[in-house]
Amino acid sequence: MKQVQQLQAQKLGGNKNQSNPMREILLDRVILNITVGTDEAKLLKAMKLLELLSGEKPVKCLARKRIATWKIRPGLPIGCKVTLRGEKALAMLKRTLESVDNKLNSKQFKNGAFTFGIKEYIQISDFQYQRDIGIIGFDVACVFKRRGFRVKEKKIKRGNIPNRHKISETEIINYVQKNLNVKFD
């Protein structure tokens, strides 16, 4: 009798005790971002810093709106960013979390992502002060995904992700506590 039930369970989708690989949470990308405003010299320093930190070439971020009081107009470069994926992303995330003593606030988490800031890049372990750069801080954004999220990004036969498959704040908080040893204030 038990063998028949086991065979039926396998036909219907396996054991209930086994975890579904489609529900597994994965780190999609880590984005390092520095916003400097309209100052070209600071922008060049920020780009150099991101290149030294990540080993990748940063991309300039352009303004989309006009803000007259800050002398910003559309198309003007106001910052730079680097997107890391895979093993580089995980290594950078661990390095940056160590610089904030593995402590985050639950308000920094949104559905599918979390962000935090680093006041000075010299807080990162194994990274020395650079005279030509000075002291600059930056933001770190971490985006998570599940298998199957490609459906909403592809060009042909694009689909939607149902709400039950999206990643909630509590799921990310649990993942970060378990896998990255993060504590909350």
Backbone as CSV, one residue per row, in Angstrom:
resi,resn,N_x,N_y,N_z,CA_x,CA_y,CA_z,C_x,C_y,C_z
1,MET,0.820,-1.196,0.000,0.000,0.000,0.000,0.867,1.264,0.000
2,LYS,1.947,1.271,0.809,2.824,2.432,0.876,3.564,2.642,-0.432
3,GLN,3.923,1.545,-1.093,4.626,1.653,-2.369,3.733,2.292,-3.425
4,VAL,2.470,1.974,-3.415,1.518,2.555,-4.370,1.390,4.054,-4.113
5,GLN,1.307,4.467,-2.835,1.200,5.884,-2.503,2.466,6.641,-2.917
6,GLN,3.633,6.022,-2.721,4.883,6.653,-3.119,4.954,6.833,-4.622
7,LEU,4.515,5.834,-5.375,4.511,5.942,-6.839,3.551,7.028,-7.304
8,GLN,2.380,7.122,-6.661,1.428,8.166,-7.023,1.993,9.549,-6.693
9,ALA,2.673,9.656,-5.558,3.274,10.934,-5.178,4.359,11.345,-6.168
10,GLN,5.145,10.379,-6.651,6.181,10.682,-7.630,5.564,11.148,-8.941
11,LYS,4.460,10.532,-9.342,3.794,10.933,-10.579,3.194,12.325,-10.458
12,LEU,2.713,12.668,-9.259,2.073,13.962,-9.056,3.050,15.081,-8.737
13,GLY,4.333,14.781,-8.644,5.282,15.870,-8.405,6.283,15.578,-7.324
14,GLY,6.428,14.347,-6.928,7.473,13.996,-5.974,7.038,14.143,-4.536
15,ASN,7.988,13.988,-3.647,7.731,14.103,-2.218,7.432,15.541,-1.848
16,LYS,6.589,15.722,-0.858,6.300,17.061,-0.356,7.469,17.589,0.476
17,ASN,8.310,16.678,0.983,9.439,17.095,1.809,10.566,17.708,0.976
18,GLN,10.672,17.346,-0.291,11.715,17.899,-1.137,11.343,19.320,-1.536
19,SER,12.338,20.209,-1.565,12.047,21.594,-1.920,11.947,21.734,-3.439
20,ASN,11.118,22.639,-3.856,10.903,22.902,-5.269,12.039,23.791,-5.774
21,PRO,12.795,23.369,-6.789,13.914,24.200,-7.267,13.447,25.512,-7.890
22,MET,12.209,25.596,-8.323,11.701,26.846,-8.897,11.446,27.897,-7.816
23,ARG,11.319,27.484,-6.566,11.074,28.409,-5.462,12.367,28.905,-4.811
24,GLU,13.501,28.387,-5.253,14.785,28.774,-4.684,15.097,30.228,-5.020
25,ILE,15.573,30.988,-4.029,15.921,32.394,-4.234,17.388,32.474,-4.633
26,LEU,17.659,33.242,-5.701,19.016,33.394,-6.235,19.383,34.871,-6.282
27,LEU,20.651,35.173,-6.088,21.151,36.539,-6.234,21.302,36.826,-7.724
28,ASP,20.552,37.789,-8.230,20.588,38.119,-9.653,21.749,39.049,-9.966
29,ARG,21.812,40.191,-9.251,22.876,41.159,-9.534,23.087,42.084,-8.341
30,VAL,24.276,42.658,-8.294,24.640,43.671,-7.305,25.061,44.906,-8.084
31,ILE,24.462,46.041,-7.745,24.727,47.287,-8.459,25.403,48.265,-7.497
32,LEU,26.576,48.742,-7.881,27.297,49.770,-7.127,27.047,51.099,-7.821
33,ASN,26.604,52.109,-7.069,26.155,53.357,-7.661,26.732,54.541,-6.891
34,ILE,27.239,55.521,-7.636,27.706,56.774,-7.040,27.063,57.918,-7.815
35,THR,26.415,58.832,-7.092,25.827,60.018,-7.702,26.605,61.229,-7.220
36,VAL,27.061,62.054,-8.167,27.915,63.189,-7.800,27.337,64.535,-8.209
37,GLY,26.331,64.572,-9.038,25.793,65.842,-9.507,26.482,66.277,-10.788
38,THR,26.654,67.578,-10.954,27.163,68.106,-12.221,28.681,68.260,-12.259
39,ASP,29.375,67.951,-11.200,30.826,68.139,-11.135,31.550,67.039,-11.924
40,GLU,32.227,67.430,-13.020,32.937,66.464,-13.891,34.116,65.811,-13.178
41,ALA,34.839,66.572,-12.366,36.011,66.021,-11.687,35.606,64.927,-10.700
42,LYS,34.523,65.174,-9.950,34.037,64.159,-9.013,33.539,62.919,-9.753
43,LEU,32.941,63.120,-10.915,32.443,61.991,-11.704,33.594,61.108,-12.167
44,LEU,34.687,61.717,-12.607,35.848,60.930,-13.026,36.450,60.159,-11.850
45,LYS,36.494,60.788,-10.674,36.991,60.102,-9.481,36.077,58.939,-9.102
46,ALA,34.779,59.157,-9.201,33.813,58.105,-8.872,33.939,56.926,-9.836
47,MET,34.140,57.224,-11.113,34.298,56.144,-12.099,35.578,55.351,-11.826
48,LYS,36.634,56.054,-11.451,37.893,55.371,-11.141,37.738,54.483,-9.906
49,LEU,37.016,54.986,-8.898,36.788,54.206,-7.684,36.000,52.924,-7.976
50,LEU,34.924,53.050,-8.751,34.124,51.866,-9.074,34.922,50.854,-9.876
51,GLU,35.787,51.340,-10.754,36.615,50.415,-11.538,37.621,49.685,-10.640
52,LEU,38.201,50.404,-9.666,39.135,49.768,-8.733,38.431,48.760,-7.825
53,LEU,37.219,49.103,-7.375,36.478,48.222,-6.478,36.023,46.940,-7.162
54,SER,35.483,47.084,-8.365,34.815,45.946,-8.998,35.641,45.242,-10.062
55,GLY,36.600,45.945,-10.650,37.353,45.358,-11.757,36.596,45.430,-13.070
56,GLU,35.473,46.116,-13.101,34.655,46.281,-14.306,34.610,47.760,-14.688
57,LYS,34.287,48.029,-15.935,34.202,49.409,-16.404,32.836,50.000,-16.047
58,PRO,32.802,51.130,-15.333,31.520,51.731,-14.970,30.846,52.433,-16.146
59,VAL,29.553,52.649,-15.995,28.736,53.312,-17.005,28.215,54.619,-16.412
60,LYS,28.214,55.685,-17.204,27.688,56.969,-16.734,26.167,56.917,-16.685
61,CYS,25.596,57.556,-15.671,24.147,57.690,-15.535,23.769,59.108,-15.945
62,LEU,22.797,59.223,-16.812,22.385,60.527,-17.327,21.103,60.993,-16.645
63,ALA,20.985,62.312,-16.477,19.795,62.889,-15.861,18.612,62.777,-16.817
64,ARG,17.445,62.574,-16.265,16.221,62.470,-17.077,15.352,63.713,-16.972
65,LYS,15.485,64.437,-15.848,14.638,65.604,-15.609,15.481,66.854,-15.453
66,ARG,14.834,67.988,-15.621,15.477,69.280,-15.400,15.208,69.719,-13.962
67,ILE,16.286,70.034,-13.242,16.176,70.598,-11.900,17.021,71.868,-11.906
68,ALA,16.347,73.009,-12.038,17.030,74.287,-12.249,17.904,74.689,-11.059
69,THR,17.441,74.432,-9.839,18.208,74.858,-8.671,19.536,74.106,-8.552
70,TRP,19.615,72.896,-9.056,20.859,72.126,-9.025,21.603,72.183,-10.352
71,LYS,21.111,72.941,-11.293,21.699,73.106,-12.619,21.822,71.762,-13.361
72,ILE,20.772,70.977,-13.265,20.729,69.678,-13.937,19.723,69.758,-15.068
73,ARG,20.118,69.225,-16.214,19.226,69.180,-17.370,19.269,67.766,-17.962
74,PRO,18.280,67.389,-18.734,18.255,66.037,-19.302,19.470,65.761,-20.181
75,GLY,20.031,64.565,-20.039,21.190,64.165,-20.824,22.523,64.479,-20.183
76,LEU,22.533,65.187,-19.059,23.768,65.553,-18.373,24.220,64.395,-17.479
77,PRO,25.497,63.963,-17.567,25.951,62.876,-16.695,26.031,63.339,-15.238
78,ILE,25.347,62.598,-14.343,25.303,62.992,-12.934,25.786,61.887,-11.992
79,GLY,26.161,60.735,-12.533,26.618,59.636,-11.684,27.148,58.499,-12.532
80,CYS,27.502,57.405,-11.851,27.980,56.221,-12.555,27.603,54.979,-11.769
81,LYS,27.605,53.840,-12.452,27.229,52.588,-11.798,27.945,51.417,-12.452
82,VAL,28.022,50.321,-11.701,28.582,49.068,-12.185,27.628,47.958,-11.760
83,THR,27.310,47.058,-12.680,26.464,45.918,-12.374,27.322,44.661,-12.374
84,LEU,27.259,43.922,-11.276,28.011,42.679,-11.140,27.041,41.510,-11.054
85,ARG,27.409,40.394,-11.668,26.578,39.195,-11.642,27.431,37.987,-11.272
86,GLY,26.778,36.927,-10.850,27.460,35.669,-10.583,28.347,35.711,-9.347
87,GLU,29.509,35.059,-9.450,30.427,34.955,-8.318,30.992,36.307,-7.905
88,LYS,31.241,37.200,-8.867,31.746,38.538,-8.533,30.732,39.297,-7.684
89,ALA,29.456,39.132,-8.024,28.400,39.820,-7.279,28.344,39.328,-5.839
90,LEU,28.407,38.026,-5.655,28.350,37.466,-4.306,29.569,37.879,-3.483
91,ALA,30.751,37.875,-4.091,31.962,38.288,-3.390,31.891,39.762,-2.992
92,MET,31.420,40.618,-3.889,31.308,42.047,-3.586,30.260,42.290,-2.503
93,LEU,29.160,41.555,-2.551,28.126,41.705,-1.530,28.667,41.340,-0.151
94,LYS,29.422,40.268,-0.066,29.997,39.869,1.223,30.998,40.908,1.731
95,ARG,31.822,41.455,0.824,32.800,42.487,1.222,32.105,43.741,1.731
96,THR,31.065,44.169,1.039,30.375,45.401,1.437,29.558,45.206,2.712
97,LEU,28.993,44.007,2.902,28.256,43.753,4.144,29.185,43.748,5.349
98,GLU,30.411,43.272,5.174,31.390,43.302,6.268,31.705,44.732,6.675
99,SER,31.668,45.653,5.717,31.999,47.043,6.028,30.932,47.720,6.872
100,VAL,29.697,47.196,6.852,28.636,47.735,7.709,28.372,46.791,8.880
101,ASP,29.347,45.927,9.196,29.293,44.980,10.323,28.125,44.007,10.230
102,ASN,27.723,43.655,9.027,26.632,42.712,8.775,25.339,43.123,9.480
103,LYS,25.100,44.429,9.591,23.878,44.935,10.207,23.110,45.765,9.186
104,LEU,21.844,45.445,9.044,20.959,46.186,8.151,19.678,46.517,8.890
105,ASN,18.891,47.383,8.299,17.594,47.759,8.834,16.521,47.112,7.960
106,SER,15.448,46.657,8.549,14.397,45.997,7.771,13.696,46.967,6.811
107,LYS,13.852,48.275,7.026,13.260,49.263,6.121,14.001,49.334,4.786
108,GLN,15.203,48.767,4.724,15.995,48.796,3.497,15.554,47.726,2.500
109,PHE,14.617,46.866,2.872,14.189,45.760,2.031,12.890,46.098,1.319
110,LYS,12.831,45.773,0.040,11.625,45.891,-0.768,11.368,44.530,-1.398
111,ASN,10.289,44.400,-2.127,9.992,43.136,-2.801,11.050,42.852,-3.854
112,GLY,11.811,41.806,-3.662,12.799,41.390,-4.650,14.152,42.063,-4.560
113,ALA,14.367,42.984,-3.613,15.653,43.689,-3.559,15.872,44.327,-2.192
114,PHE,17.118,44.716,-1.936,17.433,45.562,-0.795,18.614,46.437,-1.147
115,THR,18.708,47.580,-0.459,19.787,48.536,-0.713,20.375,49.009,0.607
116,PHE,21.628,49.412,0.549,22.266,50.046,1.696,23.400,50.908,1.185
117,GLY,23.841,51.837,2.026,24.894,52.758,1.633,26.153,52.557,2.450
118,ILE,27.271,52.918,1.860,28.564,52.891,2.533,29.089,54.319,2.514
119,LYS,29.362,54.869,3.691,29.739,56.278,3.795,31.102,56.563,3.203
120,GLU,32.072,55.673,3.436,33.427,55.867,2.919,33.942,54.540,2.385
121,TYR,34.535,54.561,1.225,34.999,53.314,0.612,36.134,52.663,1.389
122,ILE,36.801,53.411,2.258,37.902,52.825,3.031,37.392,51.894,4.128
123,GLN,36.081,51.851,4.356,35.498,50.912,5.312,35.559,49.475,4.795
124,ILE,35.703,49.300,3.491,35.751,47.968,2.900,37.095,47.334,3.237
125,SER,37.040,46.080,3.651,38.271,45.396,4.033,39.179,45.205,2.822
126,ASP,40.473,45.243,3.038,41.495,45.049,2.006,41.463,46.120,0.924
127,PHE,40.942,47.299,1.242,40.936,48.380,0.257,41.549,49.614,0.906
128,GLN,42.592,50.128,0.303,43.363,51.225,0.866,42.854,52.580,0.361
129,TYR,43.197,53.610,1.109,42.867,54.974,0.722,43.625,55.350,-0.548
130,GLN,42.928,55.956,-1.496,43.524,56.411,-2.751,43.601,57.938,-2.719
131,ARG,44.807,58.475,-2.789,44.998,59.929,-2.691,44.301,60.687,-3.803
132,ASP,44.374,60.166,-5.013,43.808,60.896,-6.147,42.281,60.846,-6.176
133,ILE,41.673,59.958,-5.400,40.208,59.860,-5.374,39.623,60.655,-4.213
134,GLY,40.236,60.582,-3.047,39.698,61.247,-1.865,38.726,60.322,-1.144
135,ILE,37.772,60.917,-0.438,36.777,60.131,0.297,35.439,60.248,-0.425
136,ILE,34.900,59.108,-0.846,33.612,59.040,-1.544,32.838,57.860,-0.977
137,GLY,31.550,58.016,-0.851,30.675,56.925,-0.458,29.902,56.427,-1.663
138,PHE,29.240,55.299,-1.508,28.450,54.758,-2.611,27.307,53.910,-2.081
139,ASP,26.373,53.584,-2.955,25.220,52.769,-2.627,25.376,51.388,-3.232
140,VAL,24.844,50.393,-2.533,24.858,49.017,-3.005,23.408,48.548,-3.096
141,ALA,22.998,48.080,-4.262,21.651,47.539,-4.463,21.775,46.078,-4.866
142,CYS,21.031,45.205,-4.196,21.064,43.764,-4.467,19.682,43.340,-4.949
143,VAL,19.638,42.700,-6.098,18.385,42.249,-6.697,18.377,40.725,-6.710
144,PHE,17.258,40.148,-6.281,17.118,38.703,-6.223,16.093,38.232,-7.242
145,LYS,16.169,36.948,-7.600,15.245,36.382,-8.567,15.011,34.917,-8.229
146,ARG,14.036,34.360,-8.910,13.790,32.925,-8.875,13.932,32.407,-10.290
147,ARG,14.078,31.111,-10.421,14.101,30.523,-11.757,12.743,30.790,-12.416
148,GLY,12.774,31.155,-13.666,11.547,31.461,-14.382,11.302,32.950,-14.550
149,PHE,12.104,33.806,-13.919,11.914,35.247,-14.048,12.287,35.758,-15.430
150,ARG,12.976,34.953,-16.208,13.351,35.339,-17.565,12.116,35.568,-18.426
151,VAL,10.999,34.972,-18.061,9.761,35.076,-18.832,9.346,36.536,-19.011
152,LYS,9.572,37.371,-17.998,9.150,38.770,-18.107,10.179,39.649,-18.806
153,GLU,11.390,39.131,-19.082,12.448,39.934,-19.686,12.709,39.621,-21.148
154,LYS,12.240,38.466,-21.627,12.556,38.094,-23.005,11.743,38.918,-24.000
155,LYS,12.207,38.996,-25.243,11.571,39.832,-26.246,10.394,39.142,-26.928
156,ILE,10.565,37.860,-27.219,9.516,37.122,-27.927,8.741,36.282,-26.918
157,LYS,7.425,36.311,-27.020,6.522,35.580,-26.119,6.756,35.952,-24.660
158,ARG,6.799,37.245,-24.408,6.985,37.757,-23.050,5.749,37.440,-22.215
159,GLY,5.960,37.107,-20.951,4.853,36.789,-20.060,4.975,37.540,-18.747
160,ASN,4.027,37.301,-17.881,4.015,37.939,-16.575,4.361,36.917,-15.498
161,ILE,4.869,37.405,-14.401,5.180,36.562,-13.257,3.999,36.658,-12.290
162,PRO,3.408,35.538,-11.888,2.291,35.615,-10.934,2.787,36.044,-9.551
163,ASN,1.895,36.617,-8.763,2.264,37.127,-7.437,2.815,36.038,-6.528
164,ARG,2.348,34.805,-6.669,2.815,33.732,-5.800,4.270,33.361,-6.073
165,HIS,4.796,33.757,-7.259,6.176,33.442,-7.611,7.129,34.608,-7.321
166,LYS,6.584,35.791,-7.073,7.426,36.946,-6.746,8.011,36.783,-5.353
167,ILE,9.096,37.487,-5.096,9.820,37.360,-3.828,9.359,38.464,-2.877
168,SER,8.915,38.075,-1.695,8.432,39.047,-0.714,9.580,39.536,0.168
169,GLU,9.295,40.585,0.943,10.301,41.144,1.842,10.735,40.115,2.883
170,THR,9.793,39.398,3.449,10.134,38.438,4.499,10.989,37.295,3.958
171,GLU,10.740,36.880,2.721,11.556,35.820,2.122,12.996,36.279,1.937
172,ILE,13.187,37.532,1.513,14.541,38.056,1.339,15.233,38.216,2.689
173,ILE,14.503,38.703,3.686,15.079,38.866,5.021,15.535,37.512,5.559
174,ASN,14.712,36.489,5.403,15.089,35.143,5.861,16.298,34.615,5.090
175,TYR,16.335,34.846,3.784,17.458,34.393,2.952,18.759,35.064,3.402
176,VAL,18.707,36.368,3.633,19.906,37.123,4.004,20.388,36.717,5.399
177,GLN,19.454,36.486,6.327,19.841,36.038,7.660,20.499,34.667,7.604
178,LYS,19.940,33.777,6.815,20.420,32.399,6.759,21.739,32.285,5.997
179,ASN,21.836,32.885,4.804,22.979,32.676,3.924,24.108,33.686,4.095
180,LEU,23.794,34.913,4.513,24.818,35.953,4.603,25.091,36.407,6.029
181,ASN,24.435,35.807,7.021,24.651,36.095,8.444,24.449,37.563,8.771
182,VAL,23.375,38.157,8.279,23.088,39.562,8.524,22.188,39.680,9.759
183,LYS,22.479,40.674,10.581,21.663,40.959,11.763,20.875,42.230,11.497
184,PHE,19.758,42.391,12.215,18.896,43.544,11.994,18.814,44.414,13.245
185,ASP,18.761,45.735,13.021,18.645,46.694,14.128,17.228,46.766,14.631
